[in-house]
């Protein structure tokens, strides 16, 4: 579910006019660090900014908590690639066996029909 779906129309700025500053936090643009600038635009309410900042902080904490080294990621990728190749090979073998079985069954059915006609 997207973030916009969770916010009420007044928080999204639908009911509020652009000139209203009663609920907006006033701060000079020069004081805002580039990483703190919101991508949603200047109309974002303080509540929405706090919610997005909290979600971002949670995401960063989760990423740090579950972080793996580059060698672990590479080893996992290699293992998954080998497993994928093995599964593909097994699937191909099973499909070939099924095709052979199907062809054999069709030959038997045709030969049974020929025998009945004789």
N, C-alpha and C positions, 0 to 999 in steps of 0.2 A: 504494500500500500504506500503510495507516495506521501510525502510530507504535506503537500497542499491539501490532500484529502482530510488530514487530521485537524487542520486549522479552520476556525470559523470564518465566515465571510468578513467580519470586522477585523480579524487579525490579518487576513490576506490583503486588506486595504480596499475591499470592494465597496463598502458603505462609506468609507472615509474619503474626504476630498484631498487632493494633492497638497493644498495650501495649509491644511490643518497640521499644527505642530503640537497639539495638546498631548498626544500619546506617543509622539516620536521622541527619541532621545536626541538632543541637540549636542553635536560635537563637531569640532572643525575637522575637515578632511585631512589636514596635514598631520594630525595626531594619530591617525589610523594606520597601523602597520599593514603592509600588503597581505600578510597571511590572515589578518583579521577582517579584511574587506569581505562583505557578503556578496555572493554572486547573484542573489535574488533581486538586487537593485536597491535604490535609496528608499523605496516605499516600505521596506520591511519593518515590522513593529519590533519593539524591544523584546517582547515575549517570543516572537518567532526567532529572533537572533539568539536569545538564550537557549531555546530548544535546539536549534541547529548547532550551536556551540557545544551543548551538552552531548548531543548525539555524536558530534565529531570527536570529542574527548573520549567517549566510550569506544568509538571505533579505533582510535589511536591506542588506547589501553589494551584492547583486544588484540590488535595487530602486534604490539610489543609482547604480550603474553604468549601468543602462539607463534612467534617468529622462529624460523629455522635458518640455519646457516645456508649459504649458497651451495656448499658441497652436499648438504642433506637434500636440498631441493633437486640438485642434479642427479643424485643417486635415486631419489624417488621417481624422477622423470625417466631414468633409464630402466628402472624396475617396471614401471607402468608400460613403457614401450615394449619391453620383452614379453610382458603378460599379454598385451594387445596382439603381438605377432603370434604368440602361442595360441591364443583363442581364435584368431583368424585362420590359422593352419588347421586347428581341430574342426572348426566350422566347415572349412573347405573339404576336409576329408569326409566328414559326415554327409555333406551335401552330395559329394561324388558317390558315396556308398548308397545313398537314397536314390540317386539317378540310376545307378546300375540295378538296384532292386526294382525300381519302377519299370525299367526297360525289360528286365527278365519277366516280371509279372505280365506285361503286355504281350510278350512273346508266348507265354504259356496260355494266355486267354485266346490269342489268335490260333494257336495250335489246337486248343480244345474245340474251338468253333469249327475248324477244318475237319477234325476227327468226327464231330457230330454230323457234319454234312455228308460224310462218306458213308 
